[in-house]
């Protein structure tokens, strides 16, 4: 097996790294049965998944086929050939533990000198969800369709009762306890629409309650009734969903987002990347299309993962706000955050005191501004993941599982960088 691939091949690095460097106790502790269980060593399965992800092979069937056909995969598995069900079940069972390996691999990159934390750009990318945008429905459409389906189902139920009564009169007693297929489909769709509508209404009420908690008591008229708020009348009453609010039936946690190819059902994957070796030092995944909330979170996660805060950070205009710039000052991090469009980061005149100061800093740097490092550091990372390793769409559903899947992709990226350095 050692001779199947060259001595400096990444397959040897991944296999040895998992065997000698990574702590797999969170996975190994699950297996307590000693009588031939599990059929494949968990360490081998971890090495197989990490190597497959670093090579751009993600689907369990493609990984299983590679174990049969590719010599580099056979060097990792020692000629073992787990089938796709075994691979898929292992990944599903240990998804959280596999995502937790990111910090250990990052520590190895630090030991190798690939992480300097001198300059850390942050950015986000839209990741296509495992769901179609055509399976999403707006709140206004839910209300309309629910009423239509309820009338239709009630009509069919009445019609079915009439037919049952006619059959009983003509043919006597019969079983008749199975609901017709045409009625089952409509009732199932009606139940899903009602559940999605209830989720949107509960979410809107929670948001409204949070806003009201931080507001002072509104003024009242002499008779005790509250004053009507000024301005344009809201489209929807407070505490109710907006008519355009949507929920996807396939993956309810995903959202409609605007990407390079138009609107799609997606998640927003964010990373912080060290400029020295293009190593991902922090990652985050959210179902909010905006990036603004991610800047300080990524910096705090970077400090937790590496042991110290970066010296500098750069980010595009999506991360710019007075609160974020104040947070950079509190953390003693020198920021280079665009305040206008990405193509003209120093343009525009709006903004508070900190935004105006940031605009002046970037304008003063000109073509030598540290902000320009962002494009050369973080953008290629997304290019490697999406184009070089062909990750086009998330495989899992639900924000918790998808977050762990994004963590595995970031781990695989760091392993690939570590292998190229070695």
N, C-alpha and C positions, 0 to 999 in steps of 0.2 A: 504493500500500500504506500509506503514511503517513496517508492520509485514511480508511482503513477503520474505524479506531477512534479515539476521542477522544485528544487529545495527551497527557493525563495517565493513559492506560490502562496497566495493568501489563504488557501485551504489549510496549510500547516499552521499558520499563525492563529486562525480562528480556533482550530482544534486544540492547540496547546494553550491558548489563552483561556478557553473555557475549562480545560482540565486543571491547569496549574494556578490561574490567577483569580478567577471569579468565585465568589461565595454563593453556592447553589443550595444553601441550607433551607431556604424558604420553599424550594421545590422538592428536595430530597426528603424533607421531614414528612411529606404527605404519604410517602410509601413506607408502610410498616410491615406488610405481609412478606414473609421470607420464602414462600413456596412458589418460586418461578414467577414472581410478580414484581415489577412490571416486565413485559416481554422485551423491551428495549431500554437500555440504560438512560435515565433522564439527562445525564450529562451529554450523551451523544445526541439526544433530541434537541437540547438547547443549542449545541454547536451547529446542528443541521439548520435550525431555523435562523440563527444569526447569520450563518454563511449564505443561506438562500436569500435573505433580505439584502445582504450586502452585494449580491450578484443580480439583483433585480428580479428574483423569482419569488412570488408571493402566494399564489394559489396552491392549495395543498395537493391538488392533482399534478400540477407542474413540478412541484418539489418531489413527489413520489416518482414521477417519470425521470427526473434528473438523477435520482438515486440508482436507477437502472441503466441509464445511458451515458452519464457524464463521469469521467474519471476523477475530476476534482471533487465532486460530491461523494464518490465512493471512498476517496481518501479521507474525507471527514467522517463518514459513517462506518469505516472499517468493513466495507462490503455489506453491511446491513441494508435491507430494503424495506423500510416500513411503508405500509400502504397509506393512501391519502386519508382514510378515516382515522388512522392512528395519529397522523400528523395534525389533522384538524382538531381532534379531541384533545391532544396534548396542549396545543396552543390555546384552545378555549378554556381548559381547566387551569392553566398556569399563566393566563394573560397578564394578570396584575404583577406576578413575580417577574415575568419576562420584562415588563415595562420598568421594573425597579432596577434592572441591570444597567440602566443608562448611567447612573451615578458612578457605578464601579468602573465602567469603561471610560468615563470621563476622567476618573482618577488616574487610570493608566495613561491616558493622553497627557495629563499633567506631568506625570513622572517621566514621560518621554520628551518633555520640553516643548510640546505642541501648543500649550496654553500659556499666554503671557498676561492676559487681562489688561493690556495697555489700551486697546481700543476694541470695543464690542458693539458692532452694529446690531440692530434689531429690526425685524420685518415680519410681515404676515403674508400668507398665501391662501387662496381659496382651494379647498380640497373637495372634489366632487363626492357627494355622499352616495351610499348604496341605495338610492331611491330616485324615482323619477319625479321631476318637477310637475308633471301632469297628474300625479297622484296627490297633489296638494289642493286644498279648498279654502277659500276665504270665509271669514265669519259671516258676511252678508249672504254668500252662496249657501253656507250651512243652514242658516235660518230658512231660506227659501226652499232648499231641497228637503230639509227635514219635514216641513209642512206638506210638501208634495208627496213624499214617501209615506207619511203618516196617513194621509187621505187615501192613497192607493192601497196600502196594506189593509186599512179598515174596510175598504170596498171589497177587497179580495176575501177577507175573513167573512164578511157578510155573505158574499157569493158562495163561499165554501159551505157555510152553514145551510144555505138554501139548497145546495146540491146534495148535502148529506141528508137533509130532511126528505128530499125527493127520492133519493136512493133507498132510504129506509122504508118509505111508503111503497116503493115499487119492488124492492128485493129483500126486505127484512133487515135484520141486524148484520153489520159487517164491521171489520176491525177499524180501518180508517184513522189510525193514530199517527201515521207518518204525514208530516207537512209536505205539500208539493214543493218540488225543487225551485219553481219560479217564485214561490212565496218566500222560501228560505233565503234566497239571495237578496231580495229586497229588505227583509227584516234584518239580516246581518249588516247590510250597508246602513240601514237606519240606526242600528245600535252603535256602529262605529262613528257616524256623524254626530250623534248625541254625546258620545264620550269625548270626541274632539272639541265640540262646542263647550261642554262643561269645563274642559281644561283651559280653553281660552278665556272663559268668563272668570274662573278662579284666578288665573294669572293677572287679568286686568284689575280685579278687586284687590289683589295683593299689592300691585304697583300703586294703585290709588291710595290705599291705606298707608303705604310707606311715605308717599308724598304729603299726605295730610298730617302725618305725625310730626313733621318738621316745620309746619306752617303755624303762624299765630292764629288765634281765634278771629274769624272774619267779623267785620263791623255789622251792627244790626240797626234797623230803623227804630224810631221811637216806639212803635207797636211791638217790637221784639222780633220781627221777621228779618232775616238776613238780607243785606243788599245784594242786588243782582250784579254779578261781575261784569266789568266793562269789556269791550272788545268784541270780536267776532264770536258768534255762537258756535260751540264745539260741534263737530260732526256727530259724535257719539256722546251720550251722557257720561259723567264721571263714574268710573268704576266698571264700565262696560267696554268690551273689545271694540277696536276700530273696525269698520266694515271690511277693510283690506287686510286685516290680520289673518294669517294663514296657518294651517297645521297640515303636515304631510301624514298620510295614513300608513305609508310603508316605514318611514323612520320619523316619528313625531319630533325628535330632538333636532333634526336638521332644519335648515332655513333656506329660503330663496335668497341667493346672493348674486351680485354682479361680478362676473369674471371676465377674462380676456375674450371668451367666445360667447358672451352674452349672459343672460340670467340662467342660473342652474341651482339645483338642490345641493347644498354644500355645507361644509364646516370651515372655520377659519383657523388654520394652523400657524402659530407664531413661534419664532426661534430667536435666540441671542447667539451670535457667532463670534468667536475670538478671531481677531485679525491675523494672528501669527500663523495659524495652520488651518484656518477655516473649520475649526472644531465647534460643534454646537455645545454651548455651555448651559443652556436652559431652553426648555420648550414649554409650550402651552397650547391648548386647543379649546376653542369656544364656539358656540353657535351664534355669536354676535358678529355681524359683518364688519363693524367698526373696530379699529385697532387701538383706539385711544386708551382704553382701560388696561392695556397689556404692558405698557412701558415699565412702570414701577414694579409690577408683578414679576416681569422677566428679570429685572435687576436684582430683586430680593431672592429669587430662585437661584440666580447665578451665584450670589454670595453664599447661599446655603449649600450649593453643590460644590463650590471650589474653595470656600473658606475665606474669601475676601471680595470686596466690591471692586468692579472695574474702575480704571482711572478715567476713561472716556467712553462715551456712548454716542452713537449717531442713529438717526431714525428719520423717516420721511414725514410728510405733513400730517399723515393720518394719526400720528402719535402726539401731535402738538396740542398743548393746552396749558393754561396758567398753572393749574394744579400739578401737572406732570413736571413742568419746569421748576416749580417750587420744590417738588419731591427730589429732583436731581440736586438742588442746592443742599437740602437737608442730608442727603447721602454723600455729599462731597464728591460728586461725579460731574466732570466737565461735559456738558452736553452740546451736541451739534444736531439740532432738530429742525427740520425744514418748517417754515411758517407759511409758505405759499404752495403753489403747485410743485410737483416733483421735478418738472423740467426747469422750473425757475424758483428754487428754494428760498430766495431772498426777496421775492416779489410781494406786493400787497402792502397795505397801510393799516389794516385793522389789527386789533389785538391789545392785550393789556401791557403793563410795564415790562414783564418778563418776556413776553412774545416779541415786543419791539427790540429789547436788548439782544435776543437771540437772532433776530433778523439782521441787526447791525453786525453781530459777530460773524455770521455766515457771509454777509456782503463784504466785510473787511478781508476775509480770507481769499475771496476771489477763486481763481482756478486752483489755488493751492489749499483751499479750505479742507479741513479734516472731514468735513461732511462727505466729500467725494469718495472717501474710502468705503462708504456704505455699499455702493454699487459693485465694487470689486470684491467684496467679502461675502455679503449675505445673499445677493442675487444668484451667484454661481451655485450656492448650496441648494437652492430650490431647483436650479437647472439640473444638478446632478441627480436629485431625487426624482424629479418628474420626467426628465428626458433621458439622461444617461442610464438610469436604472428603471425607467419605464413605469413609474408608479402613477397611474392615471386616475384611479378611483379607489376609495376606501372599500375594504371588503366587509367590514362589520357594521353593525347598526346600534344606535344608542350612544349618547355622548360619553358614557363611562368606558365602554368597550373601544370606541373610536379614539378616545384620549390615550388609552394604552397602546393601541395600534400605532398612533403617531409617535409615541415614545419608542416603540420598537424600530420604526423607520429612522428616527434620530440616532438611536444606538447603532444601527447598521451603517449609517453614514460615518459616524466616528470610527467604527471598526475599519471601514474602507480607507479612511484617511490614515489610520494607524498602520494598516498594511502597506500603504504606499510609502509611508515614511520608513518603515522597517526594511 
